[in-house]
Amino acid sequence: MLSQAKLQRINELARKKKTQGLTPSEAEEQRLLREEYLAVFRKTFRDHLDRITVVEADHH
């Protein structure tokens, strides 16, 4: 899971991008944070899917 501080920074950069724009270093920071967020999201989602068991109903 991504730390609360990193999530806050992602949101902070997103707000700044909409209002003022980002410096090149902030844009790179945002890109890296988003990549990290998506990697964590994908892993969590995949782990969740791997634990799902499909049970078929008996149709008699």
mmCIF file of the N, C-alpha and C atoms, coordinates in Angstrom:
data_MODEL
# 
_entry.id   MODEL 
# 
loop_
_atom_site.group_PDB 
_atom_site.id 
_atom_site.type_symbol 
_atom_site.label_atom_id 
_atom_site.label_alt_id 
_atom_site.label_comp_id 
_atom_site.label_asym_id 
_atom_site.label_entity_id 
_atom_site.label_seq_id 
_atom_site.pdbx_PDB_ins_code 
_atom_site.Cartn_x 
_atom_site.Cartn_y 
_atom_site.Cartn_z 
_atom_site.occupancy 
_atom_site.B_iso_or_equiv 
_atom_site.pdbx_formal_charge 
_atom_site.auth_seq_id 
_atom_site.auth_comp_id 
_atom_site.auth_asym_id 
_atom_site.auth_atom_id 
_atom_site.pdbx_PDB_model_num 
ATOM 1   N N  . MET A 1 1  ? 0.844   -1.179  0.000   1.00 0.00 ? 1  MET A N  1 
ATOM 2   C CA . MET A 1 1  ? 0.000   0.000   0.000   1.00 0.00 ? 1  MET A CA 1 
ATOM 3   C C  . MET A 1 1  ? 0.891   1.245   0.000   1.00 0.00 ? 1  MET A C  1 
ATOM 4   N N  . LEU A 1 2  ? 0.459   2.249   -0.715  1.00 0.00 ? 2  LEU A N  1 
ATOM 5   C CA . LEU A 1 2  ? 1.196   3.497   -0.796  1.00 0.00 ? 2  LEU A CA 1 
ATOM 6   C C  . LEU A 1 2  ? 0.993   4.284   0.498   1.00 0.00 ? 2  LEU A C  1 
ATOM 7   N N  . SER A 1 3  ? 2.034   4.938   0.949   1.00 0.00 ? 3  SER A N  1 
ATOM 8   C CA . SER A 1 3  ? 1.940   5.699   2.198   1.00 0.00 ? 3  SER A CA 1 
ATOM 9   C C  . SER A 1 3  ? 0.977   6.868   2.045   1.00 0.00 ? 3  SER A C  1 
ATOM 10  N N  . GLN A 1 4  ? 0.426   7.298   3.157   1.00 0.00 ? 4  GLN A N  1 
ATOM 11  C CA . GLN A 1 4  ? -0.484  8.440   3.162   1.00 0.00 ? 4  GLN A CA 1 
ATOM 12  C C  . GLN A 1 4  ? 0.214   9.696   2.641   1.00 0.00 ? 4  GLN A C  1 
ATOM 13  N N  . ALA A 1 5  ? 1.483   9.851   2.980   1.00 0.00 ? 5  ALA A N  1 
ATOM 14  C CA . ALA A 1 5  ? 2.248   11.022  2.537   1.00 0.00 ? 5  ALA A CA 1 
ATOM 15  C C  . ALA A 1 5  ? 2.370   11.040  1.001   1.00 0.00 ? 5  ALA A C  1 
ATOM 16  N N  . LYS A 1 6  ? 2.593   9.876   0.400   1.00 0.00 ? 6  LYS A N  1 
ATOM 17  C CA . LYS A 1 6  ? 2.711   9.817   -1.056  1.00 0.00 ? 6  LYS A CA 1 
ATOM 18  C C  . LYS A 1 6  ? 1.372   10.089  -1.728  1.00 0.00 ? 6  LYS A C  1 
ATOM 19  N N  . LEU A 1 7  ? 0.286   9.567   -1.152  1.00 0.00 ? 7  LEU A N  1 
ATOM 20  C CA . LEU A 1 7  ? -1.039  9.845   -1.698  1.00 0.00 ? 7  LEU A CA 1 
ATOM 21  C C  . LEU A 1 7  ? -1.364  11.335  -1.617  1.00 0.00 ? 7  LEU A C  1 
ATOM 22  N N  . GLN A 1 8  ? -1.007  11.947  -0.506  1.00 0.00 ? 8  GLN A N  1 
ATOM 23  C CA . GLN A 1 8  ? -1.228  13.383  -0.355  1.00 0.00 ? 8  GLN A CA 1 
ATOM 24  C C  . GLN A 1 8  ? -0.417  14.164  -1.381  1.00 0.00 ? 8  GLN A C  1 
ATOM 25  N N  . ARG A 1 9  ? 0.815   13.736  -1.630  1.00 0.00 ? 9  ARG A N  1 
ATOM 26  C CA . ARG A 1 9  ? 1.662   14.420  -2.600  1.00 0.00 ? 9  ARG A CA 1 
ATOM 27  C C  . ARG A 1 9  ? 1.097   14.280  -4.015  1.00 0.00 ? 9  ARG A C  1 
ATOM 28  N N  . ILE A 1 10 ? 0.588   13.102  -4.347  1.00 0.00 ? 10 ILE A N  1 
ATOM 29  C CA . ILE A 1 10 ? -0.045  12.897  -5.653  1.00 0.00 ? 10 ILE A CA 1 
ATOM 30  C C  . ILE A 1 10 ? -1.191  13.894  -5.829  1.00 0.00 ? 10 ILE A C  1 
ATOM 31  N N  . ASN A 1 11 ? -2.028  14.017  -4.815  1.00 0.00 ? 11 ASN A N  1 
ATOM 32  C CA . ASN A 1 11 ? -3.167  14.931  -4.885  1.00 0.00 ? 11 ASN A CA 1 
ATOM 33  C C  . ASN A 1 11 ? -2.716  16.385  -4.939  1.00 0.00 ? 11 ASN A C  1 
ATOM 34  N N  . GLU A 1 12 ? -1.702  16.703  -4.177  1.00 0.00 ? 12 GLU A N  1 
ATOM 35  C CA . GLU A 1 12 ? -1.165  18.064  -4.175  1.00 0.00 ? 12 GLU A CA 1 
ATOM 36  C C  . GLU A 1 12 ? -0.639  18.449  -5.564  1.00 0.00 ? 12 GLU A C  1 
ATOM 37  N N  . LEU A 1 13 ? 0.101   17.561  -6.178  1.00 0.00 ? 13 LEU A N  1 
ATOM 38  C CA . LEU A 1 13 ? 0.629   17.829  -7.508  1.00 0.00 ? 13 LEU A CA 1 
ATOM 39  C C  . LEU A 1 13 ? -0.497  17.923  -8.551  1.00 0.00 ? 13 LEU A C  1 
ATOM 40  N N  . ALA A 1 14 ? -1.517  17.106  -8.406  1.00 0.00 ? 14 ALA A N  1 
ATOM 41  C CA . ALA A 1 14 ? -2.647  17.156  -9.338  1.00 0.00 ? 14 ALA A CA 1 
ATOM 42  C C  . ALA A 1 14 ? -3.360  18.504  -9.234  1.00 0.00 ? 14 ALA A C  1 
ATOM 43  N N  . ARG A 1 15 ? -3.572  18.981  -8.006  1.00 0.00 ? 15 ARG A N  1 
ATOM 44  C CA . ARG A 1 15 ? -4.213  20.290  -7.819  1.00 0.00 ? 15 ARG A CA 1 
ATOM 45  C C  . ARG A 1 15 ? -3.352  21.408  -8.398  1.00 0.00 ? 15 ARG A C  1 
ATOM 46  N N  . LYS A 1 16 ? -2.051  21.335  -8.142  1.00 0.00 ? 16 LYS A N  1 
ATOM 47  C CA . LYS A 1 16 ? -1.149  22.372  -8.638  1.00 0.00 ? 16 LYS A CA 1 
ATOM 48  C C  . LYS A 1 16 ? -1.111  22.377  -10.162 1.00 0.00 ? 16 LYS A C  1 
ATOM 49  N N  . LYS A 1 17 ? -1.139  21.187  -10.755 1.00 0.00 ? 17 LYS A N  1 
ATOM 50  C CA . LYS A 1 17 ? -1.117  21.093  -12.214 1.00 0.00 ? 17 LYS A CA 1 
ATOM 51  C C  . LYS A 1 17 ? -2.324  21.808  -12.814 1.00 0.00 ? 17 LYS A C  1 
ATOM 52  N N  . LYS A 1 18 ? -3.485  21.684  -12.164 1.00 0.00 ? 18 LYS A N  1 
ATOM 53  C CA . LYS A 1 18 ? -4.703  22.318  -12.667 1.00 0.00 ? 18 LYS A CA 1 
ATOM 54  C C  . LYS A 1 18 ? -4.689  23.833  -12.478 1.00 0.00 ? 18 LYS A C  1 
ATOM 55  N N  . THR A 1 19 ? -4.089  24.300  -11.399 1.00 0.00 ? 19 THR A N  1 
ATOM 56  C CA . THR A 1 19 ? -4.155  25.730  -11.088 1.00 0.00 ? 19 THR A CA 1 
ATOM 57  C C  . THR A 1 19 ? -2.977  26.534  -11.613 1.00 0.00 ? 19 THR A C  1 
ATOM 58  N N  . GLN A 1 20 ? -1.770  26.029  -11.452 1.00 0.00 ? 20 GLN A N  1 
ATOM 59  C CA . GLN A 1 20 ? -0.578  26.799  -11.786 1.00 0.00 ? 20 GLN A CA 1 
ATOM 60  C C  . GLN A 1 20 ? 0.291   26.148  -12.855 1.00 0.00 ? 20 GLN A C  1 
ATOM 61  N N  . GLY A 1 21 ? 0.186   24.862  -12.970 1.00 0.00 ? 21 GLY A N  1 
ATOM 62  C CA . GLY A 1 21 ? 1.107   24.110  -13.808 1.00 0.00 ? 21 GLY A CA 1 
ATOM 63  C C  . GLY A 1 21 ? 2.268   23.610  -12.971 1.00 0.00 ? 21 GLY A C  1 
ATOM 64  N N  . LEU A 1 22 ? 2.981   22.646  -13.501 1.00 0.00 ? 22 LEU A N  1 
ATOM 65  C CA . LEU A 1 22 ? 4.086   22.025  -12.766 1.00 0.00 ? 22 LEU A CA 1 
ATOM 66  C C  . LEU A 1 22 ? 5.418   22.373  -13.417 1.00 0.00 ? 22 LEU A C  1 
ATOM 67  N N  . THR A 1 23 ? 6.439   22.430  -12.580 1.00 0.00 ? 23 THR A N  1 
ATOM 68  C CA . THR A 1 23 ? 7.797   22.569  -13.091 1.00 0.00 ? 23 THR A CA 1 
ATOM 69  C C  . THR A 1 23 ? 8.191   21.217  -13.690 1.00 0.00 ? 23 THR A C  1 
ATOM 70  N N  . PRO A 1 24 ? 9.222   21.179  -14.509 1.00 0.00 ? 24 PRO A N  1 
ATOM 71  C CA . PRO A 1 24 ? 9.661   19.885  -15.061 1.00 0.00 ? 24 PRO A CA 1 
ATOM 72  C C  . PRO A 1 24 ? 9.999   18.862  -13.962 1.00 0.00 ? 24 PRO A C  1 
ATOM 73  N N  . SER A 1 25 ? 10.609  19.296  -12.881 1.00 0.00 ? 25 SER A N  1 
ATOM 74  C CA . SER A 1 25 ? 10.945  18.342  -11.816 1.00 0.00 ? 25 SER A CA 1 
ATOM 75  C C  . SER A 1 25 ? 9.679   17.849  -11.103 1.00 0.00 ? 25 SER A C  1 
ATOM 76  N N  . GLU A 1 26 ? 8.689   18.714  -10.950 1.00 0.00 ? 26 GLU A N  1 
ATOM 77  C CA . GLU A 1 26 ? 7.426   18.285  -10.332 1.00 0.00 ? 26 GLU A CA 1 
ATOM 78  C C  . GLU A 1 26 ? 6.671   17.330  -11.254 1.00 0.00 ? 26 GLU A C  1 
ATOM 79  N N  . ALA A 1 27 ? 6.712   17.600  -12.552 1.00 0.00 ? 27 ALA A N  1 
ATOM 80  C CA . ALA A 1 27 ? 6.053   16.710  -13.511 1.00 0.00 ? 27 ALA A CA 1 
ATOM 81  C C  . ALA A 1 27 ? 6.688   15.318  -13.473 1.00 0.00 ? 27 ALA A C  1 
ATOM 82  N N  . GLU A 1 28 ? 8.008   15.272  -13.360 1.00 0.00 ? 28 GLU A N  1 
ATOM 83  C CA . GLU A 1 28 ? 8.702   13.983  -13.259 1.00 0.00 ? 28 GLU A CA 1 
ATOM 84  C C  . GLU A 1 28 ? 8.349   13.285  -11.948 1.00 0.00 ? 28 GLU A C  1 
ATOM 85  N N  . GLU A 1 29 ? 8.300   14.037  -10.866 1.00 0.00 ? 29 GLU A N  1 
ATOM 86  C CA . GLU A 1 29 ? 7.907   13.468  -9.565  1.00 0.00 ? 29 GLU A CA 1 
ATOM 87  C C  . GLU A 1 29 ? 6.500   12.896  -9.656  1.00 0.00 ? 29 GLU A C  1 
ATOM 88  N N  . GLN A 1 30 ? 5.588   13.631  -10.291 1.00 0.00 ? 30 GLN A N  1 
ATOM 89  C CA . GLN A 1 30 ? 4.215   13.167  -10.445 1.00 0.00 ? 30 GLN A CA 1 
ATOM 90  C C  . GLN A 1 30 ? 4.171   11.871  -11.258 1.00 0.00 ? 30 GLN A C  1 
ATOM 91  N N  . ARG A 1 31 ? 4.933   11.819  -12.332 1.00 0.00 ? 31 ARG A N  1 
ATOM 92  C CA . ARG A 1 31 ? 4.981   10.617  -13.174 1.00 0.00 ? 31 ARG A CA 1 
ATOM 93  C C  . ARG A 1 31 ? 5.455   9.408   -12.381 1.00 0.00 ? 31 ARG A C  1 
ATOM 94  N N  . LEU A 1 32 ? 6.520   9.593   -11.610 1.00 0.00 ? 32 LEU A N  1 
ATOM 95  C CA . LEU A 1 32 ? 7.062   8.490   -10.810 1.00 0.00 ? 32 LEU A CA 1 
ATOM 96  C C  . LEU A 1 32 ? 6.089   8.038   -9.726  1.00 0.00 ? 32 LEU A C  1 
ATOM 97  N N  . LEU A 1 33 ? 5.445   8.992   -9.072  1.00 0.00 ? 33 LEU A N  1 
ATOM 98  C CA . LEU A 1 33 ? 4.465   8.641   -8.036  1.00 0.00 ? 33 LEU A CA 1 
ATOM 99  C C  . LEU A 1 33 ? 3.276   7.893   -8.637  1.00 0.00 ? 33 LEU A C  1 
ATOM 100 N N  . ARG A 1 34 ? 2.831   8.332   -9.800  1.00 0.00 ? 34 ARG A N  1 
ATOM 101 C CA . ARG A 1 34 ? 1.718   7.648   -10.463 1.00 0.00 ? 34 ARG A CA 1 
ATOM 102 C C  . ARG A 1 34 ? 2.101   6.236   -10.864 1.00 0.00 ? 34 ARG A C  1 
ATOM 103 N N  . GLU A 1 35 ? 3.319   6.060   -11.369 1.00 0.00 ? 35 GLU A N  1 
ATOM 104 C CA . GLU A 1 35 ? 3.778   4.709   -11.724 1.00 0.00 ? 35 GLU A CA 1 
ATOM 105 C C  . GLU A 1 35 ? 3.789   3.806   -10.499 1.00 0.00 ? 35 GLU A C  1 
ATOM 106 N N  . GLU A 1 36 ? 4.291   4.333   -9.391  1.00 0.00 ? 36 GLU A N  1 
ATOM 107 C CA . GLU A 1 36 ? 4.329   3.549   -8.151  1.00 0.00 ? 36 GLU A CA 1 
ATOM 108 C C  . GLU A 1 36 ? 2.918   3.213   -7.687  1.00 0.00 ? 36 GLU A C  1 
ATOM 109 N N  . TYR A 1 37 ? 2.015   4.197   -7.730  1.00 0.00 ? 37 TYR A N  1 
ATOM 110 C CA . TYR A 1 37 ? 0.627   3.984   -7.328  1.00 0.00 ? 37 TYR A CA 1 
ATOM 111 C C  . TYR A 1 37 ? -0.016  2.894   -8.181  1.00 0.00 ? 37 TYR A C  1 
ATOM 112 N N  . LEU A 1 38 ? 0.166   2.973   -9.502  1.00 0.00 ? 38 LEU A N  1 
ATOM 113 C CA . LEU A 1 38 ? -0.437  1.986   -10.390 1.00 0.00 ? 38 LEU A CA 1 
ATOM 114 C C  . LEU A 1 38 ? 0.141   0.589   -10.183 1.00 0.00 ? 38 LEU A C  1 
ATOM 115 N N  . ALA A 1 39 ? 1.433   0.502   -9.907  1.00 0.00 ? 39 ALA A N  1 
ATOM 116 C CA . ALA A 1 39 ? 2.047   -0.807  -9.647  1.00 0.00 ? 39 ALA A CA 1 
ATOM 117 C C  . ALA A 1 39 ? 1.440   -1.437  -8.393  1.00 0.00 ? 39 ALA A C  1 
ATOM 118 N N  . VAL A 1 40 ? 1.258   -0.639  -7.355  1.00 0.00 ? 40 VAL A N  1 
ATOM 119 C CA . VAL A 1 40 ? 0.658   -1.140  -6.117  1.00 0.00 ? 40 VAL A CA 1 
ATOM 120 C C  . VAL A 1 40 ? -0.795  -1.536  -6.365  1.00 0.00 ? 40 VAL A C  1 
ATOM 121 N N  . PHE A 1 41 ? -1.527  -0.688  -7.094  1.00 0.00 ? 41 PHE A N  1 
ATOM 122 C CA . PHE A 1 41 ? -2.928  -0.983  -7.402  1.00 0.00 ? 41 PHE A CA 1 
ATOM 123 C C  . PHE A 1 41 ? -3.047  -2.298  -8.168  1.00 0.00 ? 41 PHE A C  1 
ATOM 124 N N  . ARG A 1 42 ? -2.221  -2.464  -9.203  1.00 0.00 ? 42 ARG A N  1 
ATOM 125 C CA . ARG A 1 42 ? -2.282  -3.685  -10.019 1.00 0.00 ? 42 ARG A CA 1 
ATOM 126 C C  . ARG A 1 42 ? -1.971  -4.926  -9.193  1.00 0.00 ? 42 ARG A C  1 
ATOM 127 N N  . LYS A 1 43 ? -0.960  -4.834  -8.332  1.00 0.00 ? 43 LYS A N  1 
ATOM 128 C CA . LYS A 1 43 ? -0.596  -5.976  -7.500  1.00 0.00 ? 43 LYS A CA 1 
ATOM 129 C C  . LYS A 1 43 ? -1.737  -6.334  -6.546  1.00 0.00 ? 43 LYS A C  1 
ATOM 130 N N  . THR A 1 44 ? -2.314  -5.335  -5.909  1.00 0.00 ? 44 THR A N  1 
ATOM 131 C CA . THR A 1 44 ? -3.410  -5.562  -4.978  1.00 0.00 ? 44 THR A CA 1 
ATOM 132 C C  . THR A 1 44 ? -4.608  -6.171  -5.699  1.00 0.00 ? 44 THR A C  1 
ATOM 133 N N  . PHE A 1 45 ? -4.923  -5.627  -6.871  1.00 0.00 ? 45 PHE A N  1 
ATOM 134 C CA . PHE A 1 45 ? -6.046  -6.123  -7.653  1.00 0.00 ? 45 PHE A CA 1 
ATOM 135 C C  . PHE A 1 45 ? -5.805  -7.571  -8.088  1.00 0.00 ? 45 PHE A C  1 
ATOM 136 N N  . ARG A 1 46 ? -4.593  -7.862  -8.576  1.00 0.00 ? 46 ARG A N  1 
ATOM 137 C CA . ARG A 1 46 ? -4.253  -9.219  -9.001  1.00 0.00 ? 46 ARG A CA 1 
ATOM 138 C C  . ARG A 1 46 ? -4.335  -10.192 -7.824  1.00 0.00 ? 46 ARG A C  1 
ATOM 139 N N  . ASP A 1 47 ? -3.808  -9.791  -6.664  1.00 0.00 ? 47 ASP A N  1 
ATOM 140 C CA . ASP A 1 47 ? -3.883  -10.646 -5.476  1.00 0.00 ? 47 ASP A CA 1 
ATOM 141 C C  . ASP A 1 47 ? -5.334  -10.937 -5.105  1.00 0.00 ? 47 ASP A C  1 
ATOM 142 N N  . HIS A 1 48 ? -6.170  -9.920  -5.221  1.00 0.00 ? 48 HIS A N  1 
ATOM 143 C CA . HIS A 1 48 ? -7.586  -10.099 -4.912  1.00 0.00 ? 48 HIS A CA 1 
ATOM 144 C C  . HIS A 1 48 ? -8.230  -11.083 -5.896  1.00 0.00 ? 48 HIS A C  1 
ATOM 145 N N  . LEU A 1 49 ? -7.940  -10.910 -7.180  1.00 0.00 ? 49 LEU A N  1 
ATOM 146 C CA . LEU A 1 49 ? -8.503  -11.817 -8.178  1.00 0.00 ? 49 LEU A CA 1 
ATOM 147 C C  . LEU A 1 49 ? -8.016  -13.245 -7.982  1.00 0.00 ? 49 LEU A C  1 
ATOM 148 N N  . ASP A 1 50 ? -6.773  -13.400 -7.584  1.00 0.00 ? 50 ASP A N  1 
ATOM 149 C CA . ASP A 1 50 ? -6.221  -14.739 -7.381  1.00 0.00 ? 50 ASP A CA 1 
ATOM 150 C C  . ASP A 1 50 ? -6.902  -15.479 -6.233  1.00 0.00 ? 50 ASP A C  1 
ATOM 151 N N  . ARG A 1 51 ? -7.506  -14.751 -5.309  1.00 0.00 ? 51 ARG A N  1 
ATOM 152 C CA . ARG A 1 51 ? -8.172  -15.381 -4.160  1.00 0.00 ? 51 ARG A CA 1 
ATOM 153 C C  . ARG A 1 51 ? -9.656  -15.659 -4.400  1.00 0.00 ? 51 ARG A C  1 
ATOM 154 N N  . ILE A 1 52 ? -10.171 -15.251 -5.551  1.00 0.00 ? 52 ILE A N  1 
ATOM 155 C CA . ILE A 1 52 ? -11.586 -15.471 -5.846  1.00 0.00 ? 52 ILE A CA 1 
ATOM 156 C C  . ILE A 1 52 ? -11.795 -16.914 -6.295  1.00 0.00 ? 52 ILE A C  1 
ATOM 157 N N  . THR A 1 53 ? -12.807 -17.539 -5.734  1.00 0.00 ? 53 THR A N  1 
ATOM 158 C CA . THR A 1 53 ? -13.169 -18.894 -6.112  1.00 0.00 ? 53 THR A CA 1 
ATOM 159 C C  . THR A 1 53 ? -14.562 -18.850 -6.722  1.00 0.00 ? 53 THR A C  1 
ATOM 160 N N  . VAL A 1 54 ? -14.690 -19.414 -7.908  1.00 0.00 ? 54 VAL A N  1 
ATOM 161 C CA . VAL A 1 54 ? -15.986 -19.458 -8.576  1.00 0.00 ? 54 VAL A CA 1 
ATOM 162 C C  . VAL A 1 54 ? -16.667 -20.756 -8.204  1.00 0.00 ? 54 VAL A C  1 
ATOM 163 N N  . VAL A 1 55 ? -17.878 -20.623 -7.715  1.00 0.00 ? 55 VAL A N  1 
ATOM 164 C CA . VAL A 1 55 ? -18.667 -21.795 -7.334  1.00 0.00 ? 55 VAL A CA 1 
ATOM 165 C C  . VAL A 1 55 ? -19.890 -21.815 -8.253  1.00 0.00 ? 55 VAL A C  1 
ATOM 166 N N  . GLU A 1 56 ? -20.027 -22.888 -9.007  1.00 0.00 ? 56 GLU A N  1 
ATOM 167 C CA . GLU A 1 56 ? -21.155 -22.986 -9.936  1.00 0.00 ? 56 GLU A CA 1 
ATOM 168 C C  . GLU A 1 56 ? -22.355 -23.580 -9.216  1.00 0.00 ? 56 GLU A C  1 
ATOM 169 N N  . ALA A 1 57 ? -23.525 -23.038 -9.512  1.00 0.00 ? 57 ALA A N  1 
ATOM 170 C CA . ALA A 1 57 ? -24.764 -23.548 -8.916  1.00 0.00 ? 57 ALA A CA 1 
ATOM 171 C C  . ALA A 1 57 ? -25.121 -24.900 -9.544  1.00 0.00 ? 57 ALA A C  1 
ATOM 172 N N  . ASP A 1 58 ? -25.751 -25.758 -8.765  1.00 0.00 ? 58 ASP A N  1 
ATOM 173 C CA . ASP A 1 58 ? -26.204 -27.057 -9.244  1.00 0.00 ? 58 ASP A CA 1 
ATOM 174 C C  . ASP A 1 58 ? -27.527 -26.827 -9.980  1.00 0.00 ? 58 ASP A C  1 
ATOM 175 N N  . HIS A 1 59 ? -27.579 -27.167 -11.264 1.00 0.00 ? 59 HIS A N  1 
ATOM 176 C CA . HIS A 1 59 ? -28.755 -26.894 -12.087 1.00 0.00 ? 59 HIS A CA 1 
ATOM 177 C C  . HIS A 1 59 ? -29.663 -28.107 -12.272 1.00 0.00 ? 59 HIS A C  1 
ATOM 178 N N  . HIS A 1 60 ? -29.923 -28.873 -11.223 1.00 0.00 ? 60 HIS A N  1 
ATOM 179 C CA . HIS A 1 60 ? -30.801 -30.063 -11.336 1.00 0.00 ? 60 HIS A CA 1 
ATOM 180 C C  . HIS A 1 60 ? -32.181 -29.747 -10.946 1.00 0.00 ? 60 HIS A C  1 
# 
